[in-house]
Each structure stands twice: as C-alpha cells, then as structure tokens.
C-alpha cells in the first residue's frame, strides 16, 4: 500500500509540475503573440493594410501589431508634443504610410531613440486617439523595439 501511495503522490506531483510549466510556457508565448504581422507582408499588402487601419481604425483597436519601417518623429508646437512614427514605403517607394507609436517605457528624445530614417521594427497594441476637435489618428501603444 505504501508503494502505491508513493507512486500516486509522485504522479500527482508530476502532473502538477507539468501544469505549472504549461502555464509559464503559455504566458511567455502569449506575450509574443501578434495579431497582425506587417513585417512579413509584401510592400503592397502593408500599404493596403495600413491604409485600412487609418481609414477604418475601429476594426483594429486592441490588436497587437508588428511592423517594420523607418523611424520618424515630429514635434507639434500647437500641442507641445513629440510624435514618433514607423513609416512604410509602398512597392514603388513613391508613397508612404505610417503609424504613430508610443513606447512602452518612457524614453528621452533623441538620446534613447534611433536616428531619423533608421530601420525599426516595433510591436504594440493598436488604438485610436481622439482629439478635442473630434479628429483623431491611429496609434500603436506600449510599443517595444525589436532588435
């Protein structure tokens, strides 16, 4: 009876440990989960998808987006705010689309950011920021830079 009890105990402990390990794996996997990976699409598809995000932002709110493009920044004196962007050129490199982003952790500009025009890849959550005048813009929140 003692052998049976100890085997059942060992099996139960192993099952418990496997569940704990499965939860850790699931959590780390979900942290890297991306709903829309623009970095793997052709230039034409990216241009089309970003255009759709800009024109129909409600469809994308809350989605995790990964995108690759060029770093850009713009200081708006009217609102005393610096905006950061990931700009993507289309297949012919004549037109560009981009999305604004905010970093996950606060950073100092320009010290903690890439140079203007440098290639970047970011992952963050899509959102739509409305302004007081009723006009708004899409933005990637909690963005992290991928090396």
SVG drawing of the C-alpha trace seen along z (x, -y; Angstrom):
<svg xmlns="http://www.w3.org/2000/svg" viewBox="-16 -76 38 78">
<polyline fill="none" stroke="black" stroke-width="0.4" points="0.0,0.0 2.9,-2.4 4.4,-1.8 1.0,-2.5 0.5,-5.7 4.0,-7.0 3.5,-6.3 0.2,-8.1 1.9,-11.0 4.7,-11.2 2.3,-11.0 0.2,-13.8 3.3,-16.0 4.5,-15.4 1.1,-16.3 1.0,-19.5 4.5,-20.5 3.6,-19.9 0.6,-22.2 2.7,-24.9 5.3,-24.5 2.5,-24.7 1.1,-27.9 4.6,-29.5 5.0,-28.5 1.6,-29.8 2.2,-33.1 5.5,-33.7 4.0,-32.6 1.0,-35.0 3.4,-37.9 5.0,-37.4 1.6,-36.8 0.9,-39.2 -2.5,-39.6 -1.2,-41.3 2.4,-41.0 3.0,-43.7 6.7,-42.8 6.0,-39.6 3.8,-41.1 4.8,-42.4 5.1,-46.2 1.8,-46.4 0.0,-44.4 1.5,-46.5 0.5,-49.7 -3.1,-48.4 -3.4,-47.2 -2.0,-50.4 -4.4,-52.4 -7.3,-50.3 -6.1,-50.8 -6.1,-54.6 -9.5,-54.7 -11.3,-52.1 -9.5,-52.1 -12.3,-50.7 -11.8,-47.3 -8.2,-47.1 -8.5,-48.6 -6.8,-46.3 -5.0,-44.1 -1.3,-43.5 0.6,-44.8 4.1,-44.1 5.6,-46.5 8.9,-47.2 9.7,-50.6 11.7,-53.8 11.8,-55.7 10.3,-59.2 9.5,-61.9 7.6,-65.1 7.2,-67.9 3.8,-69.6 4.2,-73.0 0.4,-73.6 0.0,-70.7 3.6,-70.8 4.1,-67.1 6.6,-65.0 5.1,-62.2 7.0,-59.1 6.2,-57.1 7.1,-53.9 6.9,-54.8 6.5,-52.2 7.0,-52.9 4.9,-51.1 6.3,-48.7 7.3,-51.5 8.9,-53.5 6.9,-56.6 4.3,-56.8 4.5,-56.1 2.1,-55.2 2.9,-55.2 1.5,-54.8 2.3,-56.8 3.5,-54.9 4.2,-55.5 6.9,-53.4 6.1,-51.0 8.7,-52.6 9.4,-56.3 12.4,-57.3 14.3,-60.6 14.3,-62.0 16.7,-62.0 19.1,-60.0 17.0,-56.9 15.6,-56.7 17.0,-55.6 18.2,-58.2 15.6,-59.7 15.2,-57.3 16.8,-54.3 15.1,-51.0 13.0,-49.8 10.6,-47.0 8.1,-47.5 5.3,-45.5 2.4,-47.2 -1.3,-47.4 -3.4,-49.3 -5.5,-52.2 -7.2,-55.3 -6.6,-58.7 -9.3,-61.2 -8.5,-64.9 -10.8,-67.6 -11.8,-68.8 -13.2,-65.4 -10.4,-64.5 -8.2,-61.6 -5.5,-59.3 -4.4,-55.7 -1.5,-55.0 0.4,-51.9 0.5,-52.0 3.0,-50.3 5.4,-49.7 8.6,-47.9 11.6,-47.9 12.6,-44.6 16.2,-44.1"/>
</svg>
